[in-house]
């Protein structure tokens, strides 16, 4: 046999083994991935979603209260009678270091 033919046979054999090993690894990876995802029972999932909904509603209510207080304070500050002008800032002094 010539050297080229031996090299071709070795390359095809190695390639086939590598392909088979890759398919086995991929199959095992997908099996493990499916095993790691335990599904929650429907009633537990419904309870969990209900708690999330209540939390979101409570948060929305608190955000609305905060924004209402902010609008109220902004209105009070805008309606304040004659605010004295801020004192003039002192002239900048450059000090040597």
N, C-alpha and C positions, 0 to 999 in steps of 0.2 A: 504494500500500500504506500501511496505517496504521502508526504508530510502534509500536504494541503487537505487531503481527504481525512486524515486522522484529526487534524485541527477542526475541520467542519463537524465531524462526528462528536468530538468533545464539546464544541460550542453548542450544538443542538441539544445534547444531553444535559449540559449545565443549564441552558435556557429553559428546557422543559421542567427540570427539577425546581428551578427558581420560580417558575410560573405556578407550579403545583403548590409550593410552599406558601406563596403569596395568597393563593386562593384559600388555603387552609387557615392562614392567619386572618384573612378578611372574614371568613365564615365564623370563626371563633370570636372575633371582635364584635360582630353583629349579634351573636348569641348573648354575649356578656352584656351588651348594651340593652338588650331587651329585658334581661333579668334584673338590671339595676333600677328599673322604673316600676316600683310597686304602684299599682293603681289604687286610688282611694275609693272606698265604698260611696255610693251615691248619696246616702243620707249624711255622711261626714262631710262630703264635698259641699252639699247644700248648706249645711250649718256654717261651714267656713266662709262660703260666699256671703251668707247673710251677715256674719260678723264684719266682713270687709265692707259691705254696703252701709252698715250702721256707722262704722268708723269714718267712711268717706262723707256721709251726711253730717256727722258731728263736726268734722273738720271744715266742711263748707259753711256751716252755721257760724263757727268761730271766726273764720276769715271774713264773713259778712259783718259780724259785730266789730271786728277790728277796723274794717274799711269805713263803717259807719262812724265810729269814734274818730277816725282820722278826718273824715269830712267835717264833723262837728267842730273839732279843734281848729281846723283850717278856717272855717267860717268865723269862729270866735277871734282868731288872730287877725283876720282880715278886717273885722269890724271894730277893732280896738281903736279908741280915740287917740289922736296925736301921739305917736311914738317919738320920743326924743331921738335926735340924730346921734349916732354913735360918736364917741369922742375921737378926735383926730389922733391918728396913730403918731407916736413920737418919731422924730426924724431918725433915719437909720444912722447908726454910728459904726464906723469901720474900726475895728480894733486890731492892732498888730498881733501876730502870734509869734 
